[in-house]
Structure formats: structure tokens, C-alpha cells
Amino acid sequence: MNKGLVINNDKTEIITVNGQSYRRLAIQTPLVTKNDSLEEIVTTYAAPHLEKGDILFLSEKMVACTQNRAIPLKSIKPNKLAIFLSRFVTKSPYGIGLSMPETMTMAIAECGRLRILMAAFIGALGKLFHQKGWFYHIAGSKAASIDGPCPKTIAPYNEYVVLGPADPQAVATNLSQILHGTTVLIVDINDLGGQILGSSDDKHKNNYYLSLLGDNPLGQTDEQTPMGIIRQAC
């Protein structure tokens, strides 16, 4: 295995979808912060490993951090609406989500008060019918992409709220051009599922790409592998 390419603990390298097998290779990097250039990180740590036909996928959290969209928890002052609404969010064992006032405050700032109120109303109706996900369907990807602090997250981001990346579609397109046409995906994947936020490829392929990444090969704790490569297996 090339230096810098790893298979994270409890993750499998090979996945087979529709009869085709693919390798998922995670890329190790130093801790990424707002002081880093995303383009430099990609060209330094990903580009040397890329082969023809590879697909490069990037964690939305890494992209957001380079855009200065990681907010220290102590700097967020929850408002009354956020405190109220956060009480009704189901807490997941895989992440905080919007179940704390600070993350809900940022969701209101990102999406707007009216949209979040509408999402909360629709989400409440969904619970009456034992349906999940209605809140995020209305609130949108900006709300779904907000990551709250988690004890297992690598420091200092265990005390940060990280927003979704700004304009992930443009980010994916720009990186693809820098990498001479390599397909680039910006992904929001966790142990419960995920979504493709930006892609330099045809958006109709997003569901297929998601099926290759649904088991979250990058991990979401302290792996320090914010990028990965999808490569056809021989």
C-alpha cells in the first residue's frame, strides 16, 4: 500500500455494486484548519496517489474548515427559539446534529428562521406518522450538514460547530480542473448514511456514488483521513 493510503479500522476496502468491485482508499493528512488552502492539501496529499479513472471524494467537514466555517462552541450564544426547538430533536448515537441549542442556533442563521420553523412543524407531523427525516427534507442540506461537537472528534473540533461547506458544487468543479479532469465529490457521509453535496460529474450518478460510500470509509472520529479514492478493483 502506498504511504498515506489506509483502510480505516472496522472499514472494508472492497465494495461490490451492480457486479463491479471498487477499492476505497482513505488518504491521511495533517489536521486541516482555516489556515490551510484546500487546493494545496489536495495537490499535496491526494494528487500523487491518483490514477486514471479514480474518483476523489472529500469530507464536507474538511472543505468547511478551510473556508473558516468551523465555529468555536463558546462563541455561539443560543437564542430562545433554538433552545426551544433543540429539545424536540431526536438524539443520535452517531452525532449531536441539531439536538443542542448551539447547533440549532447555527441552523437558524444558515437557513433562516421561517424555514426552520416550517421544518420543525413538518417534522412534528412526521413523528405523528412515525416517519423520520421530514425536518431535514424541508430544512435542506445546509441544516443536515451542520456537525456538532463530539468527544471522539479530533481536537480542537471536539469543541466546535462545523457548518456545511459554501458552494460545494463549485469547489468540486474547481478541484477537478486542477486535477486535470479527475472526478471530484464533496460528500457528507456518516455512520447513518449521507449525501453528495457537490460533484464534478453528472449529478444523476450521485446515488450510485453514494452507494459506494454508504459505510463511511473515511470514518468520523479521529482517523484524520478527510479524503479518499474510489478505484475500480482489478
C-alpha positions in Angstrom: 0.0 0.0 0.0 1.3 3.5 -0.9 2.3 5.6 2.1 -0.6 7.9 3.0 -3.3 5.5 1.8 -5.0 3.5 4.5 -8.0 1.3 5.3 -9.6 2.6 8.5 -10.4 0.4 11.4 -13.7 -1.5 11.1 -13.9 -0.5 7.4 -13.7 -2.7 4.4 -11.6 -1.9 1.4 -13.7 -3.6 -1.3 -17.3 -3.0 -2.1 -19.3 -4.5 -5.0 -22.2 -2.6 -6.5 -24.1 -3.8 -9.6 -21.5 -6.5 -10.2 -18.5 -4.1 -10.2 -16.0 -4.1 -7.4 -14.3 -0.9 -6.1 -11.5 -0.2 -3.7 -12.0 2.7 -1.2 -8.7 4.1 -0.1 -8.6 6.7 2.7 -5.9 9.5 2.5 -4.1 10.6 5.6 -3.4 14.3 6.1 -2.3 16.6 8.9 -5.0 18.4 10.9 -6.8 20.7 8.5 -7.7 24.3 9.6 -8.8 27.6 8.3 -5.2 28.5 7.7 -4.9 25.8 5.1 -5.5 26.0 1.3 -7.8 23.3 0.1 -6.1 23.3 -3.3 -2.7 22.8 -1.7 -3.9 20.0 0.5 -5.5 18.2 -2.4 -2.4 18.6 -4.7 0.0 17.6 -1.9 -1.8 14.7 -0.3 -4.2 13.3 -2.9 -2.8 14.1 -6.4 0.3 11.9 -6.0 -1.9 8.8 -5.4 -4.4 9.4 -8.2 -4.6 7.0 -11.2 -6.6 7.3 -14.4 -10.2 6.5 -13.7 -10.0 7.3 -10.0 -12.7 9.3 -8.2 -11.5 11.6 -5.4 -14.0 12.2 -2.5 -13.6 14.9 0.2 -15.3 15.2 3.5 -17.5 18.2 3.7 -16.1 19.0 7.1 -12.6 19.4 5.7 -13.8 21.7 3.0 -15.8 23.8 5.5 -12.8 24.1 7.8 -10.6 25.6 5.1 -13.5 28.1 4.4 -13.4 29.3 8.1 -16.8 27.7 8.7 -15.8 25.9 11.9 -17.2 27.9 14.8 -15.9 27.6 18.4 -18.7 26.4 20.6 -18.0 29.0 23.3 -18.6 31.8 20.8 -22.1 30.8 19.9 -24.9 32.4 22.0 -28.1 30.3 21.6 -31.3 32.2 21.1 -34.6 31.3 22.8 -36.1 29.7 19.6 -33.0 27.5 19.2 -33.2 26.4 22.9 -36.8 25.5 22.5 -36.6 23.7 19.1 -33.5 21.7 20.1 -35.4 19.9 22.8 -37.5 18.1 20.2 -34.7 16.8 18.0 -34.0 13.1 18.3 -30.5 12.5 19.7 -28.4 10.0 17.6 -25.6 7.9 19.0 -23.6 8.9 15.9 -23.6 12.7 16.4 -25.2 15.7 18.0 -26.9 17.0 15.0 -29.3 19.9 15.9 -30.2 18.5 19.3 -28.2 21.1 21.1 -29.0 24.8 21.3 -25.7 25.9 19.7 -26.1 23.8 16.6 -29.8 24.8 16.2 -28.8 28.4 16.5 -26.4 28.0 13.6 -29.1 26.2 11.6 -31.4 29.2 12.1 -28.6 31.5 11.0 -27.8 29.4 7.9 -31.4 28.5 6.8 -33.5 31.3 8.1 -36.0 31.4 11.0 -39.1 30.8 8.8 -37.6 27.8 7.0 -36.5 26.2 10.3 -40.0 26.8 11.9 -41.6 25.2 8.8 -39.2 22.3 9.0 -40.0 21.8 12.7 -43.7 21.8 12.0 -43.4 19.3 9.2 -41.0 17.2 11.3 -43.6 17.1 14.1 -46.2 15.9 11.7 -43.8 13.2 10.5 -43.3 11.9 14.0 -47.1 11.6 14.3 -47.0 9.2 11.3 -43.8 7.5 12.6 -41.8 9.0 9.7 -38.2 10.2 10.1 -36.3 12.8 8.1 -39.1 15.2 7.3 -37.4 18.0 9.2 -34.3 17.8 7.1 -36.2 17.4 3.9 -37.7 20.9 4.5 -34.7 22.5 6.2 -32.3 21.3 3.4 -28.7 20.3 3.1 -27.4 23.3 5.0 -29.1 22.2 8.1 -28.3 18.5 7.6 -24.6 19.3 7.1 -24.1 21.0 10.4 -21.8 18.9 12.7 -21.9 19.4 16.4 -19.1 18.7 18.9 -18.4 15.1 19.8 -16.0 13.8 22.4 -14.5 11.3 19.9 -13.8 14.0 17.2 -10.2 15.1 16.8 -9.3 18.2 18.8 -9.9 21.1 18.6 -13.1 20.2 16.6 -14.5 18.4 19.6 -15.4 21.8 20.8 -16.5 23.3 17.5 -19.7 23.5 15.5 -18.8 22.9 11.8 -21.2 24.3 9.1 -21.7 22.8 5.7 -19.2 23.9 3.0 -20.0 27.0 1.0 -20.9 26.2 -2.7 -19.6 22.6 -2.7 -20.6 22.2 -6.4 -18.2 25.0 -7.4 -15.5 23.5 -5.1 -15.8 20.1 -6.7 -15.6 21.6 -10.2 -12.6 23.8 -9.4 -10.7 20.8 -7.9 -11.5 18.6 -10.9 -10.0 21.2 -13.2 -6.8 21.4 -11.0 -6.6 17.6 -11.1 -6.9 17.5 -14.9 -10.4 16.2 -15.1 -10.4 13.7 -12.2 -13.9 13.3 -10.9 -14.3 15.0 -7.5 -17.0 14.6 -5.0 -17.8 16.6 -1.8 -19.6 14.2 0.5 -21.5 14.4 3.8 -21.2 10.8 5.0 -21.7 9.5 8.5 -22.5 6.1 10.0 -26.2 6.6 9.4 -26.0 7.5 5.7 -25.2 10.6 3.7 -25.4 12.7 0.6 -23.3 14.0 -2.2 -23.1 17.8 -1.8 -21.1 18.6 -4.8 -19.9 16.7 -7.8 -17.8 17.5 -10.9 -19.6 14.6 -12.7 -23.2 14.2 -13.9 -25.5 14.7 -10.9 -27.6 11.7 -12.0 -24.7 9.5 -10.9 -24.8 10.8 -7.3 -27.0 7.9 -6.0 -24.6 5.4 -7.5 -21.6 7.2 -5.9 -23.4 7.3 -2.6 -23.9 3.5 -2.8 -20.1 3.1 -2.9 -19.6 5.2 0.2 -22.6 4.4 2.4 -20.5 2.6 5.0 -18.5 5.7 5.6 -14.9 4.5 4.7 -13.4 7.8 6.0 -14.7 7.3 9.5 -15.9 10.2 11.7 -13.8 10.3 14.8 -10.0 10.8 15.0 -8.9 8.9 11.8 -7.5 12.1 10.2 -8.5 10.8 6.8 -10.6 13.6 5.3 -10.2 12.4 1.7 -10.4 9.1 -0.1 -10.1 7.5 -3.5 -12.6 5.2 -5.2 -10.8 2.9 -7.7 -12.1 0.0 -9.7 -10.7 -3.2 -8.4 -8.9 -5.5 -10.8 
